[in-house]
Amino acid sequence: RMILAEPNKNIYSQQKANLIFILTNSGIFQYTANAQRTAAYRDVELVYRTALDLYGKLKYSAASKHFEDVVNLQRNKGNEMVINATYHVALCHLYLFRKDAEQLLLLFLRDYPQASQCKTIYFLLGKNYYQQKRYQKAVDYYSKVDKFDLNESQLAEYYFKWGHSNFQ
């Protein structure tokens, strides 16, 4: 005759306590992780605002460093802040006459073809190529510019440089 042992209630109680402990702690860790992400996002936002302030003060070298930090700290590359920071890095390099400015502008056009900043980049690339006396490339990018997006002084510059480039 076989005697079945009564289940040990202490084992079930211990397993139940372990399960509650695990569930409770995972919730705490998740809450802490969310709080850390929020704090990190605020830090990135602060770096971004600082970069914009430096850019507005024409301190392109320092602004570029801060914008690069924003791009490197943000995981979501489709985030509007990252797109704007990437755009501003390219502009800073252009205004500082750095050799990689053209490449950064072209990469922006490739990576974010639907971004509103592309309209400005076409004008800036046309202007940059014109300054380098690369007239055919200037014409190529000036032809992509929507004249209605330009202000009065940009429009005058556009017509002059586009026309001059066409005759070179």
BELDAUR-V205422 format. One record per pair of residues at least 6 apart in sequence whose ideal C-beta (glycine too) atoms are under 6 Angstrom apart, sorted by the first residue. I is the first residue (numbers start at 1). J is the second residue. If there is no record, write none. Layout:
I:J
I:J
This chain:
44:70
44:73
44:74
47:66
47:69
47:70
48:70
48:81
50:66
51:63
51:66
51:67
54:62
54:63
55:63
55:88
60:92
60:95
60:96
63:92
64:89
64:92
67:85
67:88
67:89
68:89
70:85
71:82
71:85
71:86
74:82
83:112
83:115
86:108
87:108
87:117
90:104
90:105
90:108
93:100
93:101
93:104
94:101
105:121
105:125
109:118
109:121
119:146
119:149
122:141
122:144
122:145
123:145
125:141
126:138
126:141
126:142
129:137
129:138
130:138
130:161
130:165
135:165
135:168
138:165
139:165
139:166
142:162
150:158
